[in-house]
Amino acid sequence: MDVTMTSTRVGKFDARFFHLVLEEEFALVKGHLGFINSLAFHPDGNTYASGEDGYVRLNQFDQSLFDFDFEKFDY
């Protein structure tokens, strides 16, 4: 099997993730070479695949994104 790896510095398109409730950006992934046409999340929520024409990128979120302080929003 052949695997092609491309530096993230080459891509000009970003995948940005926003918190649904807080409406804040919580993740930015650089490196796509074109518009992202599809996005799929693994059931564990830690990994996702993003695709553009002919390329698929597999990414894993940093564990620190899941260390949420719920007491901060306890009203």
N, CA, C and O atoms as CSV, one atom per row, in Angstrom:
chain,resi,resn,atom,element,x,y,z
A,1,MET,N,N,0.845,-1.168,0.000
A,1,MET,CA,C,0.000,0.000,0.000
A,1,MET,C,C,0.895,1.236,0.000
A,1,MET,O,O,1.852,1.309,0.770
A,2,ASP,N,N,0.592,2.198,-0.850
A,2,ASP,CA,C,1.329,3.456,-0.903
A,2,ASP,C,C,0.620,4.504,-0.065
A,2,ASP,O,O,-0.603,4.633,-0.120
A,3,VAL,N,N,1.383,5.240,0.701
A,3,VAL,CA,C,0.842,6.314,1.530
A,3,VAL,C,C,1.556,7.600,1.154
A,3,VAL,O,O,2.785,7.652,1.115
A,4,THR,N,N,0.778,8.631,0.880
A,4,THR,CA,C,1.344,9.938,0.571
A,4,THR,C,C,1.105,10.859,1.745
A,4,THR,O,O,-0.024,10.991,2.217
A,5,MET,N,N,2.154,11.492,2.214
A,5,MET,CA,C,2.023,12.430,3.329
A,5,MET,C,C,2.364,13.823,2.821
A,5,MET,O,O,3.333,14.008,2.084
A,6,THR,N,N,1.558,14.797,3.223
A,6,THR,CA,C,1.756,16.184,2.816
A,6,THR,C,C,1.896,17.043,4.051
A,6,THR,O,O,1.164,16.864,5.024
A,7,SER,N,N,2.819,17.963,4.019
A,7,SER,CA,C,2.996,18.883,5.138
A,7,SER,C,C,1.764,19.758,5.290
A,7,SER,O,O,1.156,20.159,4.298
A,8,THR,N,N,1.392,20.059,6.539
A,8,THR,CA,C,0.230,20.917,6.774
A,8,THR,C,C,0.494,22.340,6.327
A,8,THR,O,O,-0.451,23.112,6.168
A,9,ARG,N,N,1.736,22.710,6.120
A,9,ARG,CA,C,2.059,24.066,5.660
A,9,ARG,C,C,1.642,24.294,4.215
A,9,ARG,O,O,1.482,25.436,3.785
A,10,VAL,N,N,1.466,23.211,3.465
A,10,VAL,CA,C,1.112,23.320,2.057
A,10,VAL,C,C,-0.340,23.732,1.895
A,10,VAL,O,O,-0.656,24.531,1.013
A,11,GLY,N,N,-1.228,23.208,2.724
A,11,GLY,CA,C,-2.656,23.456,2.585
A,11,GLY,C,C,-3.061,24.864,2.958
A,11,GLY,O,O,-2.481,25.475,3.856
A,12,LYS,N,N,-4.055,25.368,2.266
A,12,LYS,CA,C,-4.545,26.725,2.510
A,12,LYS,C,C,-5.943,26.727,3.121
A,12,LYS,O,O,-6.503,27.796,3.363
A,13,PHE,N,N,-6.514,25.561,3.373
A,13,PHE,CA,C,-7.871,25.470,3.889
A,13,PHE,C,C,-7.840,24.897,5.304
A,13,PHE,O,O,-7.042,24.009,5.606
A,14,ASP,N,N,-8.707,25.408,6.160
A,14,ASP,CA,C,-8.744,25.005,7.563
A,14,ASP,C,C,-10.065,24.331,7.892
A,14,ASP,O,O,-11.098,24.633,7.293
A,15,ALA,N,N,-10.021,23.416,8.849
A,15,ALA,CA,C,-11.238,22.859,9.449
A,15,ALA,C,C,-11.374,23.507,10.819
A,15,ALA,O,O,-10.493,23.365,11.666
A,16,ARG,N,N,-12.462,24.210,11.036
A,16,ARG,CA,C,-12.693,24.898,12.311
A,16,ARG,C,C,-13.870,24.240,13.013
A,16,ARG,O,O,-14.889,23.936,12.392
A,17,PHE,N,N,-13.717,24.025,14.314
A,17,PHE,CA,C,-14.764,23.394,15.109
A,17,PHE,C,C,-15.252,24.379,16.161
A,17,PHE,O,O,-14.455,25.029,16.838
A,18,PHE,N,N,-16.575,24.482,16.289
A,18,PHE,CA,C,-17.181,25.422,17.222
A,18,PHE,C,C,-18.040,24.682,18.236
A,18,PHE,O,O,-18.697,23.697,17.901
A,19,HIS,N,N,-18.033,25.156,19.470
A,19,HIS,CA,C,-18.876,24.617,20.531
A,19,HIS,C,C,-20.308,25.040,20.232
A,19,HIS,O,O,-20.570,26.218,19.990
A,20,LEU,N,N,-21.228,24.092,20.247
A,20,LEU,CA,C,-22.612,24.358,19.874
A,20,LEU,C,C,-23.296,25.327,20.825
A,20,LEU,O,O,-24.048,26.194,20.379
A,21,VAL,N,N,-23.055,25.200,22.123
A,21,VAL,CA,C,-23.723,26.036,23.118
A,21,VAL,C,C,-22.975,27.347,23.333
A,21,VAL,O,O,-23.583,28.418,23.319
A,22,LEU,N,N,-21.668,27.271,23.530
A,22,LEU,CA,C,-20.879,28.463,23.838
A,22,LEU,C,C,-20.559,29.307,22.605
A,22,LEU,O,O,-20.141,30.459,22.724
A,23,GLU,N,N,-20.756,28.731,21.429
A,23,GLU,CA,C,-20.498,29.406,20.155
A,23,GLU,C,C,-19.076,29.953,20.067
A,23,GLU,O,O,-18.852,31.054,19.564
A,24,GLU,N,N,-18.118,29.168,20.564
A,24,GLU,CA,C,-16.708,29.537,20.523
A,24,GLU,C,C,-15.932,28.485,19.733
A,24,GLU,O,O,-16.240,27.295,19.790
A,25,GLU,N,N,-14.934,28.941,19.007
A,25,GLU,CA,C,-14.074,28.007,18.295
A,25,GLU,C,C,-13.215,27.263,19.308
A,25,GLU,O,O,-12.581,27.883,20.162
A,26,PHE,N,N,-13.192,25.934,19.217
A,26,PHE,CA,C,-12.383,25.162,20.158
A,26,PHE,C,C,-11.299,24.343,19.475
A,26,PHE,O,O,-10.460,23.748,20.151
A,27,ALA,N,N,-11.299,24.303,18.157
A,27,ALA,CA,C,-10.249,23.558,17.462
A,27,ALA,C,C,-10.081,24.109,16.052
A,27,ALA,O,O,-11.044,24.527,15.411
A,28,LEU,N,N,-8.850,24.100,15.591
A,28,LEU,CA,C,-8.517,24.535,14.241
A,28,LEU,C,C,-7.495,23.554,13.688
A,28,LEU,O,O,-6.439,23.341,14.284
A,29,VAL,N,N,-7.816,22.960,12.547
A,29,VAL,CA,C,-6.912,22.006,11.914
A,29,VAL,C,C,-6.575,22.544,10.531
A,29,VAL,O,O,-7.458,22.734,9.694
A,30,LYS,N,N,-5.313,22.781,10.304
A,30,LYS,CA,C,-4.852,23.326,9.023
A,30,LYS,C,C,-4.358,22.208,8.124
A,30,LYS,O,O,-4.061,21.104,8.582
A,31,GLY,N,N,-4.275,22.510,6.841
A,31,GLY,CA,C,-3.582,21.598,5.953
A,31,GLY,C,C,-4.350,21.054,4.774
A,31,GLY,O,O,-3.743,20.416,3.913
A,32,HIS,N,N,-5.650,21.268,4.682
A,32,HIS,CA,C,-6.366,20.754,3.515
A,32,HIS,C,C,-5.954,21.541,2.277
A,32,HIS,O,O,-5.679,22.739,2.344
A,33,LEU,N,N,-5.920,20.847,1.154
A,33,LEU,CA,C,-5.516,21.458,-0.103
A,33,LEU,C,C,-6.704,22.015,-0.877
A,33,LEU,O,O,-6.517,22.713,-1.874
A,34,GLY,N,N,-7.912,21.719,-0.434
A,34,GLY,CA,C,-9.125,22.196,-1.101
A,34,GLY,C,C,-10.271,22.229,-0.116
A,34,GLY,O,O,-10.099,21.959,1.073
A,35,PHE,N,N,-11.455,22.569,-0.633
A,35,PHE,CA,C,-12.637,22.622,0.219
A,35,PHE,C,C,-12.940,21.252,0.808
A,35,PHE,O,O,-12.816,20.237,0.123
A,36,ILE,N,N,-13.334,21.220,2.067
A,36,ILE,CA,C,-13.688,19.967,2.736
A,36,ILE,C,C,-15.089,19.576,2.290
A,36,ILE,O,O,-16.046,20.323,2.494
A,37,ASN,N,N,-15.203,18.398,1.678
A,37,ASN,CA,C,-16.477,17.936,1.142
A,37,ASN,C,C,-17.221,17.011,2.086
A,37,ASN,O,O,-18.443,16.893,1.998
A,38,SER,N,N,-16.508,16.357,2.984
A,38,SER,CA,C,-17.171,15.430,3.900
A,38,SER,C,C,-16.412,15.370,5.220
A,38,SER,O,O,-15.209,15.619,5.297
A,39,LEU,N,N,-17.173,15.028,6.248
A,39,LEU,CA,C,-16.627,14.953,7.600
A,39,LEU,C,C,-17.341,13.822,8.321
A,39,LEU,O,O,-18.570,13.749,8.300
A,40,ALA,N,N,-16.583,12.944,8.956
A,40,ALA,CA,C,-17.175,11.821,9.688
A,40,ALA,C,C,-16.431,11.640,11.001
A,40,ALA,O,O,-15.201,11.664,11.042
A,41,PHE,N,N,-17.199,11.456,12.078
A,41,PHE,CA,C,-16.623,11.280,13.407
A,41,PHE,C,C,-16.683,9.821,13.817
A,41,PHE,O,O,-17.660,9.127,13.534
A,42,HIS,N,N,-15.636,9.358,14.485
A,42,HIS,CA,C,-15.626,8.019,15.063
A,42,HIS,C,C,-16.599,8.016,16.236
A,42,HIS,O,O,-16.753,9.047,16.892
A,43,PRO,N,N,-17.258,6.902,16.524
A,43,PRO,CA,C,-18.207,6.857,17.647
A,43,PRO,C,C,-17.607,7.250,18.998
A,43,PRO,O,O,-18.339,7.708,19.875
A,44,ASP,N,N,-16.294,7.084,19.189
A,44,ASP,CA,C,-15.697,7.476,20.473
A,44,ASP,C,C,-15.561,8.993,20.609
A,44,ASP,O,O,-15.278,9.490,21.699
A,45,GLY,N,N,-15.759,9.739,19.505
A,45,GLY,CA,C,-15.704,11.192,19.538
A,45,GLY,C,C,-14.305,11.780,19.544
A,45,GLY,O,O,-14.151,13.000,19.510
A,46,ASN,N,N,-13.290,10.941,19.586
A,46,ASN,CA,C,-11.906,11.427,19.655
A,46,ASN,C,C,-11.240,11.575,18.294
A,46,ASN,O,O,-10.246,12.289,18.162
A,47,THR,N,N,-11.776,10.914,17.295
A,47,THR,CA,C,-11.148,10.857,15.987
A,47,THR,C,C,-12.161,11.235,14.915
A,47,THR,O,O,-13.351,10.941,15.034
A,48,TYR,N,N,-11.674,11.887,13.873
A,48,TYR,CA,C,-12.557,12.198,12.756
A,48,TYR,C,C,-11.775,12.129,11.450
A,48,TYR,O,O,-10.548,12.225,11.437
A,49,ALA,N,N,-12.498,11.965,10.370
A,49,ALA,CA,C,-11.918,11.966,9.034
A,49,ALA,C,C,-12.543,13.112,8.260
A,49,ALA,O,O,-13.760,13.297,8.284
A,50,SER,N,N,-11.718,13.872,7.581
A,50,SER,CA,C,-12.214,14.955,6.735
A,50,SER,C,C,-11.710,14.698,5.327
A,50,SER,O,O,-10.565,14.293,5.127
A,51,GLY,N,N,-12.584,14.939,4.348
A,51,GLY,CA,C,-12.228,14.609,2.982
A,51,GLY,C,C,-12.424,15.755,2.017
A,51,GLY,O,O,-13.333,16.575,2.150
A,52,GLU,N,N,-11.542,15.778,1.044
A,52,GLU,CA,C,-11.661,16.708,-0.068
A,52,GLU,C,C,-11.514,15.863,-1.323
A,52,GLU,O,O,-11.425,14.639,-1.220
A,53,ASP,N,N,-11.487,16.457,-2.478
A,53,ASP,CA,C,-11.409,15.697,-3.721
A,53,ASP,C,C,-10.149,14.844,-3.774
A,53,ASP,O,O,-9.054,15.356,-4.012
A,54,GLY,N,N,-10.305,13.549,-3.553
A,54,GLY,CA,C,-9.199,12.615,-3.671
A,54,GLY,C,C,-8.338,12.439,-2.442
A,54,GLY,O,O,-7.443,11.594,-2.446
A,55,TYR,N,N,-8.573,13.206,-1.386
A,55,TYR,CA,C,-7.746,13.110,-0.184
A,55,TYR,C,C,-8.618,12.971,1.058
A,55,TYR,O,O,-9.664,13.610,1.175
A,56,VAL,N,N,-8.175,12.133,1.973
A,56,VAL,CA,C,-8.849,11.981,3.266
A,56,VAL,C,C,-7.797,12.194,4.346
A,56,VAL,O,O,-6.703,11.633,4.279
A,57,ARG,N,N,-8.137,13.006,5.338
A,57,ARG,CA,C,-7.230,13.243,6.470
A,57,ARG,C,C,-7.860,12.643,7.718
A,57,ARG,O,O,-9.027,12.890,8.024
A,58,LEU,N,N,-7.074,11.856,8.429
A,58,LEU,CA,C,-7.510,11.303,9.709
A,58,LEU,C,C,-6.872,12.130,10.811
A,58,LEU,O,O,-5.660,12.345,10.816
A,59,ASN,N,N,-7.688,12.587,11.736
A,59,ASN,CA,C,-7.213,13.445,12.818
A,59,ASN,C,C,-7.748,12.946,14.148
A,59,ASN,O,O,-8.814,12.335,14.218
A,60,GLN,N,N,-7.002,13.213,15.185
A,60,GLN,CA,C,-7.420,12.855,16.538
A,60,GLN,C,C,-7.359,14.113,17.390
A,60,GLN,O,O,-6.357,14.828,17.393
A,61,PHE,N,N,-8.452,14.377,18.119
A,61,PHE,CA,C,-8.486,15.535,19.000
A,61,PHE,C,C,-7.561,15.315,20.188
A,61,PHE,O,O,-7.424,14.193,20.676
A,62,ASP,N,N,-6.933,16.376,20.646
A,62,ASP,CA,C,-6.106,16.336,21.841
A,62,ASP,C,C,-6.998,16.083,23.055
A,62,ASP,O,O,-8.098,16.628,23.137
A,63,GLN,N,N,-6.542,15.280,23.975
A,63,GLN,CA,C,-7.341,14.923,25.152
A,63,GLN,C,C,-7.739,16.148,25.974
A,63,GLN,O,O,-8.760,16.116,26.661
A,64,SER,N,N,-6.962,17.219,25.918
A,64,SER,CA,C,-7.278,18.415,26.702
A,64,SER,C,C,-8.614,19.036,26.296
A,64,SER,O,O,-9.217,19.763,27.085
A,65,LEU,N,N,-9.084,18.761,25.081
A,65,LEU,CA,C,-10.391,19.275,24.661
A,65,LEU,C,C,-11.534,18.643,25.445
A,65,LEU,O,O,-12.621,19.215,25.528
A,66,PHE,N,N,-11.297,17.476,26.016
A,66,PHE,CA,C,-12.352,16.760,26.730
A,66,PHE,C,C,-12.291,16.982,28.236
A,66,PHE,O,O,-13.143,16.481,28.970
A,67,ASP,N,N,-11.307,17.717,28.696
A,67,ASP,CA,C,-11.189,18.036,30.120
A,67,ASP,C,C,-11.962,19.317,30.402
A,67,ASP,O,O,-11.370,20.367,30.651
A,68,PHE,N,N,-13.281,19.225,30.364
A,68,PHE,CA,C,-14.165,20.390,30.486
A,68,PHE,C,C,-14.528,20.620,31.945
A,68,PHE,O,O,-14.851,19.677,32.666
A,69,ASP,N,N,-14.476,21.868,32.375
A,69,ASP,CA,C,-14.810,22.237,33.748
A,69,ASP,C,C,-16.296,22.597,33.821
A,69,ASP,O,O,-16.678,23.738,33.561
A,70,PHE,N,N,-17.128,21.618,34.176
A,70,PHE,CA,C,-18.575,21.835,34.226
A,70,PHE,C,C,-18.975,22.774,35.360
A,70,PHE,O,O,-20.004,23.443,35.267
A,71,GLU,N,N,-18.188,22.835,36.419
A,71,GLU,CA,C,-18.514,23.712,37.546
A,71,GLU,C,C,-18.452,25.182,37.144
A,71,GLU,O,O,-19.111,26.023,37.756
A,72,LYS,N,N,-17.682,25.486,36.145
A,72,LYS,CA,C,-17.569,26.857,35.661
A,72,LYS,C,C,-18.919,27.378,35.159
A,72,LYS,O,O,-19.184,28.578,35.218
A,73,PHE,N,N,-19.767,26.473,34.667
A,73,PHE,CA,C,-21.054,26.856,34.107
A,73,PHE,C,C,-22.220,26.416,34.979
A,73,PHE,O,O,-23.358,26.365,34.512
A,74,ASP,N,N,-21.952,26.101,36.232
A,74,ASP,CA,C,-23.010,25.696,37.161
A,74,ASP,C,C,-23.690,26.955,37.694
A,74,ASP,O,O,-23.099,27.706,38.469
A,75,TYR,N,N,-24.929,27.178,37.276
A,75,TYR,CA,C,-25.653,28.382,37.689
A,75,TYR,C,C,-26.474,28.062,38.895
A,75,TYR,O,O,-27.170,28.934,39.417
